[in-house]
Amino acid sequence: MNRIFQILLRPSVTGNMATAARVNSLVACVNPRWYSADAAAPPAALDKPTLDKLVRTNKVVVFMKGNPQAPRCGFSNAVVQIMRMHGVQYDAHDVLQNEALRQGIKEYTDWPTIPQVFINGEFVGGCDIMMQMHQSGDLIEELKKVGIVSELLKAEETKDDANK
């Protein structure tokens, strides 16, 4: 499915707006509630209590370059695709919109790269760790611990039920 979205979302040479609108509505239909936009931009100065509050705004929080509808780096895009495959609703914060947020989250976690993923307020890691967890099945278990049932697990259970 990832490859299909990449092809569909690739800007056309002609820039056909009608096609773009159809693609956007298709994306919305496939997974309409997959992230929550920031209600308000984070303050210019970010202290630890403010960052504590941001990482606890949802069960899953992602600090990324760009937003889930338009990731601005390949690593952020990979995390978005993993979240889509699992059907996870999450809050996303675009670090490119606020330099204080970008530097603050790196200091908060002592992790030098973006994206950064938090589950239940705990720092999980970046793209590489998310990819490993996804591939090993550990992400399904971590999501389950916070009450999120992965769409991949649901699909597997449905498939098993159909084969019985």
Beta strands, then each sheet from edge to edge (+ up, - down):
strand 1: 35-36
strand 2: 60-64
strand 3: 66-67
strand 4: 70-71
strand 5: 90-94
strand 6: 116-119
strand 7: 122-125
sheet 1: 1+ 5+ 2+ 6- 7+
sheet 2: 3+ 4-
end
